Amino acid sequence: AGLGCASDLSLPHVIRFAFRPQQHQIVYVTARGRPRVEQRPRGELRVHLRNGDSGATRTLLRRWIAAQAKTMLLPEMDRLAQRTGLHPTAVRIGRQRSRWGSCSSAGRINLNCGLLFMRPALVEYLMIHELCHLRHLNHSKRFWRLVEEHLPDYSWREAELSRSWTQVPGWLFYDA
């Protein structure tokens, strides 16, 4: 089953992250030269495009969000790995349509860049969940005991995370 997302697929005029509360006003500019996203003072994002190509705009914004996710989520994963003593071999950021995170048998953890739209408590839960998969690559009782050992109040977070897909803007995953 897919994550779903908020139903609005139109290009945004504002991007609001909940993980690290930030708001970015977007200004679309037709310009010569290379298409790019320019971060300006006071949270403004200037999106430079050659023409009004919404596909290219989505690609630029998705790449910008992936870069922001690396900057914000990777240090948090490192902090939680230190706290739990569970260390992945690698952490990757992606734009998966079907899951918030995953853990491979080789110890690699994949995180969804859409987590930036989630509250910190939910991101913490998801990361600890994936870190615990490094020890138990299943959802056995031992796995859930380990999650609870590191996050005693995990159950409300699990329930809220499964409902939180509506916080992610649709354009991040789907084209209009």
VENKAZI-V584518 format. One record per pair of residues at least 12 apart in sequence whose C-alpha atoms are under 10 Angstrom apart, sorted by the first residue. I is the first residue (numbers start at 0). J is the second residue. Records with the same first field share a line. If there is no record, write none. Layout:
I=J + J
This chain:
0=96 + 97 + 98
1=95 + 96 + 97 + 98 + 164
2=95 + 96 + 97 + 98 + 99 + 161 + 162 + 163 + 164 + 165 + 167 + 172
3=96 + 97 + 98 + 162 + 163 + 164 + 165 + 166 + 167 + 168 + 169 + 172 + 173
4=96 + 113 + 163 + 164 + 165 + 166 + 167 + 168 + 169 + 170 + 171 + 172 + 173
5=163 + 164 + 165 + 166 + 167 + 168 + 169 + 170 + 171
6=165 + 167 + 168 + 169 + 170 + 173
7=167 + 168 + 169 + 170 + 173 + 175
8=168 + 169 + 170 + 171 + 172 + 173 + 174 + 175
9=53 + 57 + 168 + 169 + 170 + 173 + 174 + 175
10=25 + 53 + 54 + 56 + 57 + 60 + 168 + 169 + 170 + 171 + 174 + 175
11=23 + 24 + 25 + 26 + 57 + 60 + 168 + 169 + 170 + 171
12=24 + 25 + 26 + 27 + 44
13=25 + 26 + 42 + 43 + 44
14=42 + 43 + 44 + 60 + 64 + 116 + 168
15=115 + 116 + 166 + 167 + 168
16=64 + 113 + 114 + 115 + 116 + 117 + 118 + 166 + 167
17=114 + 115 + 116 + 117 + 118 + 119 + 166
18=68 + 71 + 72 + 113 + 114 + 115 + 116 + 117 + 118 + 119 + 120 + 121 + 122 + 123
19=71 + 72 + 115 + 116 + 117 + 118 + 119
20=115 + 116 + 117 + 118 + 119
21=42 + 115 + 116
22=41 + 42 + 43 + 44
23=38 + 39 + 40 + 41 + 42 + 43 + 44 + 45
24=38 + 39 + 41 + 42 + 43 + 44 + 45
25=37 + 38 + 39 + 42 + 43 + 44 + 45 + 46 + 60
26=43 + 44 + 45 + 46 + 47
27=44 + 45 + 46 + 47 + 48 + 51 + 56
28=45 + 46 + 47 + 48 + 49 + 50 + 51
29=46 + 47 + 48 + 49 + 50 + 51
30=46 + 47 + 48 + 49 + 50
31=47 + 48 + 49 + 50
32=47 + 48 + 49
33=47 + 48 + 49
34=46 + 47 + 48 + 49 + 50 + 55 + 56 + 59
35=47 + 48 + 49 + 55 + 56 + 59 + 60 + 62 + 63
36=48 + 56 + 59 + 60 + 62 + 63
37=63
38=63
44=60 + 63
46=59 + 60
47=59
53=174 + 175
54=174 + 175
57=170 + 171 + 172 + 173 + 174 + 175
58=170 + 171 + 174
60=170 + 171
61=94 + 112 + 113 + 170 + 171 + 172
62=94 + 112 + 171
64=94 + 112 + 113 + 115 + 171
65=92 + 93 + 94 + 111 + 112 + 113 + 115
66=92 + 112
67=112 + 115
68=91 + 92 + 93 + 110 + 111 + 112 + 113 + 114 + 115
69=90 + 91 + 92 + 93 + 110 + 112
71=112 + 115
72=90 + 91 + 92 + 110 + 111 + 112 + 114 + 115 + 122 + 123 + 126
73=90 + 91 + 92 + 110
75=119 + 122 + 123 + 126
76=90 + 108 + 110 + 122 + 123 + 126 + 127 + 129 + 130
77=90 + 126
79=123 + 126 + 127 + 130 + 149
80=126 + 127 + 130 + 131
82=127 + 149
83=127 + 130 + 131 + 145 + 146 + 148 + 149 + 150
84=130 + 131
85=106 + 127 + 129 + 130 + 131 + 132 + 133 + 134
86=106 + 107 + 108 + 130 + 131 + 133 + 134
87=102 + 103 + 105 + 106 + 107 + 108 + 129 + 130 + 132 + 133
88=103 + 105 + 106 + 107 + 108 + 133
89=102 + 105 + 106 + 107 + 108 + 109
90=102 + 106 + 107 + 108 + 109 + 110
91=107 + 108 + 109 + 110 + 111 + 112
92=108 + 109 + 110 + 111 + 112 + 113 + 114
93=109 + 110 + 111 + 112 + 113
94=109 + 110 + 111 + 112 + 113 + 114 + 171 + 172
95=109 + 110 + 111 + 112 + 113 + 172
96=111 + 113 + 171 + 172 + 173
97=111
98=110 + 111 + 113 + 161 + 164
99=111 + 112 + 113 + 114 + 122 + 125 + 126 + 129 + 160 + 161 + 164
100=112 + 114 + 122 + 125 + 126 + 128 + 129
101=125 + 126 + 128 + 129 + 130 + 132 + 136
102=128 + 129 + 130 + 131 + 132 + 133 + 136 + 137
103=129 + 132 + 133 + 136
104=132 + 133 + 134 + 135 + 136
105=133
106=129 + 130 + 132 + 133 + 134 + 136
107=129 + 130 + 133
108=126 + 129 + 130 + 132 + 133
109=126 + 129
110=122 + 125 + 126 + 129
112=167 + 171
113=164 + 166 + 167 + 168 + 171 + 172
114=160 + 163 + 164 + 166 + 167
115=166 + 167
116=163 + 164 + 165 + 166 + 167 + 168
117=160 + 163 + 164 + 165 + 166 + 167
118=160 + 163 + 166
120=153 + 156 + 159 + 160
121=153 + 155 + 156 + 157 + 158 + 159 + 160 + 161 + 163
122=156 + 160
123=150 + 153 + 156
124=146 + 149 + 150 + 152 + 153 + 154 + 155 + 156 + 157 + 160
125=153 + 156 + 157 + 160
127=145 + 146 + 147 + 149 + 150 + 153
128=142 + 143 + 145 + 146 + 147 + 149 + 150 + 153 + 157
129=146
130=145 + 146
131=143 + 144 + 145 + 146 + 147 + 149
132=145 + 146
